[in-house]
Amino acid sequence: MKLLLLLFLSLLTLSAGSYDFDETRYIYSIDKTLEMQGKITFDKKGMHIDYSAPQERHIIYDGLSMDVVDEAGEIVQHVDLDDQPMMKIYMDFIHKLYRGDYDALSENFTITKSTKTIILQPIEPIDKVIKSVVVHQSNDRLEQIKTEMSSGDEITLKIKY
């Protein structure tokens, strides 16, 4: 579940490029809030998430697998997404959201849009992991993404431009 929480941080509907972010993560099971900072970079196949604080860590997603890399450059976890169907659905969802592919997202979410807010309400099977996603935007640019996980955890991501 920790890996899933790390991954959900990458939830961004951004145009191509790199973006700094601040993340606040509430972990229900231990009643603790964590503050993190980093940069996320998107490419055609996937994304790289580079945490800079409170410790250096990297997540590399290439569309087929995902690696978690420590500050020394060592892979501490490798996930073949064909062996992890829920993780694959999750990572695919992130990439669709990034691309702004709401038609594809509607396969897993009920989507409600307004000028400044997009609400994604998950349907089966993604509802087993994600309870809701609220995206705040201004001038078609993301400002904040708040995700409530089915576990009770919450992740708030603020994007810096």
Secondary structure as GFF3:
##gff-version 3
##sequence-region A 1 161
A	DSSP	alpha_helix	2	8	.	.	.	ID=ss1
A	DSSP	beta_strand	17	27	.	.	.	ID=ss2
A	DSSP	three_ten_helix	28	30	.	.	.	ID=ss3
A	DSSP	beta_strand	32	42	.	.	.	ID=ss4
A	DSSP	beta_strand	47	53	.	.	.	ID=ss5
A	DSSP	beta_strand	57	61	.	.	.	ID=ss6
A	DSSP	beta_strand	65	70	.	.	.	ID=ss7
A	DSSP	beta_strand	75	80	.	.	.	ID=ss8
A	DSSP	three_ten_helix	81	83	.	.	.	ID=ss9
A	DSSP	alpha_helix	85	99	.	.	.	ID=ss10
A	DSSP	alpha_helix	102	105	.	.	.	ID=ss11
A	DSSP	beta_strand	109	113	.	.	.	ID=ss12
A	DSSP	beta_strand	117	122	.	.	.	ID=ss13
A	DSSP	three_ten_helix	126	128	.	.	.	ID=ss14
A	DSSP	beta_strand	130	138	.	.	.	ID=ss15
A	DSSP	beta_strand	141	149	.	.	.	ID=ss16
A	DSSP	beta_strand	154	160	.	.	.	ID=ss17
###
